[in-house]
Amino acid sequence: MLMEDLRLLAESLSFQKFATLPSAGDGVTTSAIRPDPQGRSITCSPIPVDDRVAASYPGLSFRAAGDGTLEAVRFAPPTVTCDGEDIRVAGGSFSVIGSADISSSADDRRLERMACSNDARLLLLGWSDGSVQCYNVLQVADRVQMDARWEVQIRTEISELGATYPTLEFVNSTDSTRYQFVAVVEGQRSSRAVWMDALSSSPENKWPTAAAPGNVSAVTAIEPDTFAFGTWDGKLGIVSNNAAQYMNVPLDDSDCDGPWKITHISNSGAHFLVVGASRIIKDPDAEVDEDEEDDPHEHQANLLVANYENFSDESTFSWSELGDVVPFFSVPKGGRHAFYTAALPTFDGSLILVGCNVASDVAIVASNGDWEIIELQEGKQISCPTSEDDEFLFAMGLSVSLLPYGEGKLLGCPILANTDGSLTGFLPHNKTMEGYFVRSMDVSAPDMRAPLPILNVPTQDQTQPSTSDGCILSGLDLGLDGIDTKSRHLFHEDEGSDSDQSSKSSEDSVDSDNAARRSAPA
C-alpha cells in the first residue's frame, strides 16, 4: 500500500451502512441477542479468482433465511457524494432474485455453513448431521433458480450440538478444478477433512492420506492440488501430491494454559495466510449452573497473518500475531469462538476484515510490511445493528460482494450477516484517496442457463464446462454492457446414474454406508 502511515489510513477510512435485507420468518437462532454457539455462517459471495480476475457476476450473493428458504440476493451499489468531511450515500439495495425451499431438509438438522464456487454456478450447504448438499444455480428468465444436485454424508459421529464446519470452500481456480471443494467436518472429539469434486455424481474423498484427516482442524487451498491445513495441536501443514510437511505457528503456550487449536485458515491468493487459533482454559473450581447461559471456562483467541514467498519453504514465512482482534466477553455454554474473515480488495492490495461469532464488530487489518489492526474512528466501523430493544446483535457470517464501478472496474462492499437473520451492506470509502477501493478486474461471465454436467468418471478425469454468452442476471442492471440479455432458456438437469465405484473403507474416505445420494427439495 502507498500510505505507509497506518494512523493516517485509519483516519481516512469509513464504512457507511447503506442497505439491509431484513430477516425472514422466525430468524436463524433461538435468540437474536445471543451469539450462535457454533459459529455458523448463513451467507456467502463469490470471490475473485485472483487479484485481477472476477469469474462471476458482480452483486450476486446467497443467504439462508430463517423461514427455511435459500435465497439468491442481488446487491446494488449506491451513489456517493462528498462535501468536505461529509459523505452522502444514496440508493443501494438488496433484492431477492431467487429462492429454494430447504425447510424439509432442515426438519431434523441445522444449516452450519455455505460456500459458492467463484463463478456462482454451484452452491454448497453444510448441515449439522455431518452431510453436505450441492445445488445448481441457474438462470431462468430474469430470476435465479437453485436445484438440488446431490447430497453426501461426510461423517456420522457428531456431538449433541451437531457437526460443525470450520471449513467449507471451493478451490479457487480458472479451470474445471474450481468445482472441487474442501471441508472439515468436526464431530465430538475429532474431525474429518475431505477434498471432493462437486461435478461428480457420487463425490469421493481425495484428501491425501499423508495429512492425517482426523487431525485436520481447518484447511484452505493454495493451489488446485496444494492445501494449507491446521491441526488440533496448533501446527500448520502444507500438503501437495500426497506429501505433507509441518511448521510451527508462533503461538505462545509458555504459560502452561494448554495447547492452541487451529480453528480457522484462509488464503487470499496474494501470498499471505490468515490463521485463527483458540483454546479453552478449564477452571477446576467452576460450578455447574444449569441456568447459566455462558461457559464458565475462559476462552482465548489469536489471529495470525503470515506473508510468504514460497509456501513450501518455512524460512520464507513472516508472521504477525494480532491477538483476538475483535474483543469478546463470553462464549455460550458448550460453544466455541469462531473467526470470520474476508479479503477486501484495494487498488494495490487487500485489507483483511475480521469478525467472530461472539462479537458485534468487524475489525480491519492492514499491511505495512507487518500486519496491524486499524482503529477506525467512532461510527465509521463495520458492526451489527441493534434489536428493537436497542440490544446488540452478533455476527453470523462475513463476505465481500464485488459491484460494478465503471467499465472494467469493481468495488468491494462488505456484507455482514446478523443473528436475527438479516444482512447489512457497507460502502467502503477513503476520503484522502478517491478510488482506493476500486480494482481493475476482468469479469469472466459464464453461461448459467444450464446446469454443469454430472461426471460419472473418476474425479481426476475432469471435463471443461461449456461457456457461451448467456448471462444469469439478464435484465438486471448490473452495468455489464455487452453481455447478451436475450437469453431466456430453462434447462432441466440430466441426473445421470450414480457411480458404481465403492467408497474406500480407510479413515479418510466417506462413510460407505452413508455415501449414497439423498433426494432433496428443489
ABEGO torsion letter per residue (X at the ends): XABABAAAAAAABBBBBABBBBBBEAEABABAABBBAAGBBABBBBBBABAABBABBBGBBBBBBAAGBBBBBBBBBBBBBBBEABBBBBEEBBBBAEBBBAAAAAAABBBABBBBBAAGABBBBBBAAGBBBBBBBBBBEABBBBBBABBBBABABBBAAEBBBABBBBBBBABAAAABBBBBBBBAABBBBBBBBAABABBBBABBAABBAAABABBBBABAABBBBBBAAGBBBBBBGGBBBBBBBBBBAAAGAEBBBBABBBBAGAGBBBBBBBBBBBBAABBBBAABABBABBBBBBBBBBBBABAABAAABBBBBAEAGBBBABBBBGBBBBBBBBBBBBAAEBBBBBBBAABABBBBBBBBGBBBBBBBBBGABBBBBBBAAGBBBBBAEBBBBBBBBEBGBBBBBBBBBBAAGBBBBBBBBBAABBGAABBBBBBBBBBAABBBBBBABBAABBBBBBBBABBAABGBBAGBBGBBAABBBBBBBBAEBBBABBBBABAABBBAAAABBBBBBX
